[in-house]
């Protein structure tokens, strides 16, 4: 008998022993792909530029095509998971991500690759909230659920650590198309496991989709990114760039009006921003990913184009940044549980800012420059692993319990918006500079300044007291 969409079905039992251990592996594979795709592309950019004959703005679109749709559709993906069931949405996302990744490897033109990156971002947005919804339903015991969520969230560090290295090795040995093909077996394995073992999730009665808010959010972000990326080449006073900037402002105004009118039924209930600390967590999250994604973009090009590193070597050079993110978030979660999010987040932003700024004077190829790169990336990596878990805990401790899921979605969306803006803005700095070394230097200064602004935001806006749920929340990315 068919089940009505508005009548939540019973959750499929997972057996007296609890969910199979492999279920968490299958769910984590989907999340791992989403995060891996954000960083694996960075080291392959010079190879893509050479093969498709594209310039700086084209590479910015290859990177930002993914993050624009991912950021803009995350909250709607959460609505879909609630409305139609997390299992169903997760399986659809897995199939879409695997197929689109395989097709991306066949792209022969920049427009085709960018269009596929936009579609991949939408598929990735489906995987994030739905995988968490399945975990929440599969693990009935609160302690087991907390451990499962912690393990699921911990792969953030693993994906970030693996991205540049995997991207460099695959690009150097097989070619840049392999960075997309790697997702196909991962998606297939995740699909095989979760289709058999994932329980059905209860479908929650939800109001209608906030179509006006969703559409205006996509238009505003896409138009802003377009104006920033195309401005240097087309001219800031050109008709397309001015039209895009005006459209971004208009769409942002429509979004704000729609969310204000919809109240708690809105995609982003504005009353969350009245919670002390929440606006600061969201703003700081945006600045964190502005610096992180911008730095990965700038240095990936610099290492290969100016220093002459191979893709594999360039990926390995990023290890001082990525390795701390694989183990330090566990310590950060415990620290936040003891002293609250303000201190760890502030420390993290200071380390990130210092890590970017210490590299700025050393854009040559000397031993001192290499030492500055290693030291700066190490400080940056520890900064990321302090700041991001603390921001999630800071958010979780401020919003009402019934809005915790939406609050997490808003924070994740803000971070991806920051990632898009970081690549766009620092790309402008590169494009306006006379040499690659000068552009890299000023881009690092801009990133470091933004991150120190994040330190001020965290120090003045986040709560000093440890939130009651911080130990669990801090583990989340």
Secondary structure, 3 states (H helix, E strand, C coil): CCCCCCCCCCCCCCCCCCCCHHHHHHHHHHHHHHHHHHHCCHHHHHHHHHHHCCCHHHHHHHHHHHHHHHHHHHHHHHHHHHHHCHHHHHHHHHHHHHHHHHHHCCCCCHHHHHHHHHHHHHHHHHHHHHHHHHHHHHCCCHHHHHHHHHHHHHHHHHHHHHHHHHHHHHHHHCCCCHHHHHHHHHHHHHHHHHHHHCCCCCCCCCCCCCHHHHHHHHHHHHHHHHHHHHHHHHCCCCHHHHHHHHHHHHHHHHHHHHHHHHHHHCCCCHHHHHCCCHHHHHHHHHHHHHHHHHHHHHHHHHHHHCCCCCHHHHHHHCHHHHCHHHHHHHHHHHHHHHHCHHHHHHHHHHHHHHHHHHHHCCCCCCHHHHHHHHHHHHHHHHHHHHHHHHHHHHHHCCCCHHHHHHHHHHHHHHHHHHHHHHHHHHHHHHHHCCCHHHHHHHHHHHHHHHHHHHHHHHHHHCCCCCCCCHHHHCCCC
